[in-house]
Amino acid sequence: MPRCSLFSLQRLMVFSLPWLLLGCATAPVPTSTEPDTRRFETPEYLAQKALPIVNASSVYARGGTGQGVSVALIDSGLNHSLPEFYGRVADPGYDFVRQQQGTVDIKGHGTQMAGILAANKNDQGIHGIAFNAQLIPMRFGDDKEPFYFDSEIAQAWNLAYAKGARIFSNSWANPIEANTNEVSIYERLMGDSLEVAKNLVAAGSVFVFSTGNEVKREPLAEPGLPALVPELEKGWIAVMALKSDGTAINLKSNYCGLAARWCIAVPGGDGGAGLLTTNKDGSYGPTAGTSPAAALVSGALAALQSRFPEMTPQQVRERLLSTANRTGIYADSEAYGRGLMDLDAASRR
């Protein structure tokens, strides 16, 4: 017990009773308002190297795990029978190659992106950045590149929206460099899908695209589209890829270029040392480039949406972009757009 002089006791009498009960030499201990992120930084979390770089544990500690949010996976399909996706599929989606409900994933790309986005937190392998989000998979393109499948893309976007998706993950882009002077290119590539994109953005949706893997200073066609169609910008994000440790652009990624205002930087892996994710056979393996980077941002939007359910998806998009880290190398907007995604800053009230 602290020892008190008579003088100190007399002085204490002027204070209220609650202060007397604290004792003579004690003081209130301040409590931290910072969330406890450590309980989320498990081996499963650390195995997905991108998650610590973007401070994902901070949004989890504040309640943002993707719960109740559906994301459209517009890709090569999904092997939804894997344990990593138990409970993670809101709707079986549609296979525009086989023209039937549900999808297969022969190529495996879609399943890899789904792992980055929403694989289960189950102490196995890795977990997705939004491990409680729901996926709506759409398969298009017959697993071929380039992606000249305009009608299928338009139908996939419309159908996913009808099934509840407001975030659209597109880990692909047509291999033509964005150019504001080439209106005919977009008319040829997006005869149907451009009108759908306009309608869905006007209705509040957000589209995420990879900038492409050609090591160019400009993004590919779709991620740069708002430069030609300004009304899309409020619902558009382009994503460039950093090395796994976030220190520089990776070996593949295109710059943000003309998409700088709506572009963000996240880890996308380095060659053979890519980001760990789910393979179509249930194993785990690396994937690298702007594709996993786009899936990571799509999942981040879902995590933030569950953190801020009162916000619209487009308000969440603006928060994600406006809170990005623009210090050091990330101040170069031509390369890194709005900067390095920071889910600690984005998830603060």
N, C-alpha and C positions, 0 to 999 in steps of 0.2 A: 504494500500500500504506500502511496506517496505521503511524505511527511509535510505537515502544514504548520506555519506559525500562527499565533493568535491574530497577528495583523492581517495575514492573508485570509484567515477565516472571516474576519470582520469585513474585509473587502468583498468576499464572496457573497455576504448576506444581501448585497444590493442587487444581486442577480436573481433570476427566477429559480425555482426549485429544480427544474430539469438540469440546469447547469451544476447545481450542488451535487446532484446524483452522479455526475461524471467523475468526481474526484478532483483533487487540487491541481495536479500537474498534467492532466490529460487534455487532449484537444480532439475535436471531431476529425475522423480519418476520411479524407476525400475518396469518393468512389469514382472509378473510371467509367466514362460513357462509351469507351471504345469496345467493340464486340470482341469476344474471345474467338479468334480465328484458329487457334491451335488444334482444336478438336476436329477440324475439317482437313487438316494438313496431314493426312494419312499416307501410308505407302502407295495406296491406289491413286491418290491425288498427286503425289510427287512423281509418280511414273509417267504422268502426262505433263511433260516439261513446260508446256505453254501455260498451264494454270497458275503456277506461282508468279510467272512473269507479268501476267495481267491482273494479279491480286484477286483471283477468283474466290479465295476463302473469305474475303471481306463481305462479298455480297451474300455468300451462304450464311455467314454469322448474323447477317441482318435479315434473314428470312427469304432471300431470293434464290430459289433452286429450280425455277421453271414450273413449279406446281400449278396446274390448271391452265397452262399455256400450250397451244398447239402450233407446231411449225411444219410447214410444207417442205418436204424433201424432194426437190425436183432433180432427178438423177437417174442412175441406172437400175433403180429398184432397191429392195431391202430384203435381206434374209431375216425376217422377223421371228423365226423360230429359235434364234439364239437366246440363251439366258440373259445376255446383256440388254435385250429389248423386251423382256417380260414386263408387261404393264406400261410400256413406253410407246405403244402404237394406238393412237386414238381412233384410227380408221384404217382398214387394209389398203385403202387407196385404189389406184387403177393402173393397169399395165397397158399402155398404148401400143406396145409392140405386139402383144398377144391379144389385145382387145378384150380384156376380161378383168374382173375384180381381183384385187390383190396383186402383189408383184413378186417376181423372182429377181435374183441379182446374179446373172451369169458373169458379168465383168468384175463385180466386187467393189466398184468405186462407191456406189451409194451406201453400202454397208459400212465402208470405212468412214465416210462422212457422217453417217448416223452415229457412229461410235464417238467421234470428236464432239458431236453436238449433244447427245443425250443418252449415252450408255449408262446402265444402272450403276449406282453406288452400292456395290455388293461384296467388297473386299476381294475382287477378282480382277486382275489385269489393270485396267484403267477405268475411270468413269468420265462421262461427258461433262462438258462445262455447265450444262443445264440438266442434271441427272434426274430430275423429276418432271421434265417437260414431256409432251406427247408429240409423236411424229405422225404425219400423214404423207406416206410415200407415193410418188408418182414416177413411173418408169416411161422414158421416151427415148427415141433415137436409135433403137436397134443396136445399141452399144458401139456405134460408129462415130467417127470424127471426120470432118467438122460437123457441127450441130445444125445442119440445115433442115430442121424439122419444125418449122414455124407453126403449123396447124396443131401439132401435138403439144407443143409448149403452151400455146394459147388455151387449148382445152384443159391441160393440166393445171394451169393457174386458175382458171375459172372454177374447175371442179374442187380444187383444194380450198378455195375461198368459200364455196358453198358448203363444204364440210367443216368450216370453222377456223381455217388458218388465216392469220393476218400477218404472219412473218413467213417470207418465202426464201428458202435457202437454195441458191443456185451456184453450185461449185463448178461452173463452166462458163464459157463465153465463146462466141464465134470468132475464129482466128483472123479477124480483120481489125486493124488498128483504128481506134476511134478517131473520127475526123469530122469537124463541124461543117466542112465544106462539101461533104459527100452525102447529101440527103438521099440520093438514089440507092446507096448501099443499105441504109436502114430500111428503106421501102422494100428492097428485095429480101432482106433477111427477116423482116418483122412485119410482113403484110397483115397478118392476123394478130400476132402477139402484142404489137405496139399499142393497138387500140385497147386490148384487154389490160395492159399495164396502166394505161392512162385511167381507165375506169376504176381499177382496183386501188390505185394510189389516191384517186379522188375520194374513194370510199374509206380511206384510212390505212391501207396496207403499207408494209415496208418490204422492199426487195433487196436482197443481198447478193452481190456478184463478186467473183474473183477477178482481179485485174488481168490475169493471164501469166503464162510462164515463158515468155519469149525474150526476157532480159531487154525489154524496150523501155523507152522513156515515156511512152503513152500506154494507157490501158487498151484492152480490146473493145469490141463494138458495144456490147450491152452495158458494161460498167461505166462507160463514158457517155451513155445516152442522154442524160440530162443537159449536157452541153448543147445538144441540138433541140431537145424538148424540155424546156425549163420547168414546166409544171410537174415533171416527175421528180425533181430534186428532193422535195419534202418527204418522199417515200423511197429514197434510194441510198444505198451504201455500196461503195466499191472497197475492196479489201486487198491490200498488198501484203506480201509475206516477208517476215524477218527470219533470221537464223533462230535456232531453237532457244538460244540464250537471250534473244532480243537485242543484240548489240549492233546489228547491221542488216541490210537487205540480204536475203538468202540468194542462193546461186541461180534461181530461176525467175524470180518475180519481176514483173513489169512495175514501173513506177506508177504513182498516182496520176501524174501529169495533169491533163486538163480536168480530171475528176477530183482535184485536190480538196475542193470545198466539201465534198461528200465522201471522202476516202479516209480510211483508218488503217493503222499498221498493227499486226499481231504476229506472233511466231508461226511459222509454217514449216519448220524443219529444214534440215540441210542434207540434200542428197540421200545417201544411204542411212544417215542418222536422222531420219524424219521423226515426226510425232507418232507416238505409239497409239494404235487404234485397233478396232475389231476387223478381222478378216472375214470373208463370207463363210469360211469353214469353221468359224468359232475360235480360231487361234488369234494371237495378237502379233502385230507387225507394224513396221514404220510406213508412214505416208508423208510426202513432202511436196511443197509448192503452195500456190495460192488457193487450191481447192480446200485443203483442211483449214486454211486461214479463214476462208469465207464461212465454212461450217462453224468455226469457233465463234465468229461474230454473230451468226444467226442464233447460236445457243446463248450467247451473252445477252442478246436482246430479250430472249425468253426468260432468262434469270432475272433481269431487271424488270421485266413486265410483271413478274410475280412479286417482286419487291415493291413495286409501285402500281398496284392494280387500278388505282384511280386515274392513272395516266393513259392516254391513247398510245398505240404503238409508235406513231410518228413523234409524239412527245418524248417517248423513251429513246427513240433514235437520236433526237436532238441532244438529249442528256448524254448519251454515249459519246457522241462526237465532241460536244463542247467541253467535256471533262477529260479528254485525252491528254496525255503527257506530251508537252511541246518543248521540253528542255533538251539541251544538248543536241545530238544529231537529229532528234525528232522535230526540231524547228525548221528543217528543210521540207517545206510543204510540197515541192515538186516530187520528191521521193516518197515522203511519209504522210502526205495529206494533213489531216488534223492532228496526227501524232500517234503515240503508242496508247492503245486501249488500256484504261485503268479502272477496274471495277471497284476499287476502294473509293476513289473519288466519285465515280458515277452512282454509287449506292448510298452515299451520304444524303441526309435530309437537310 
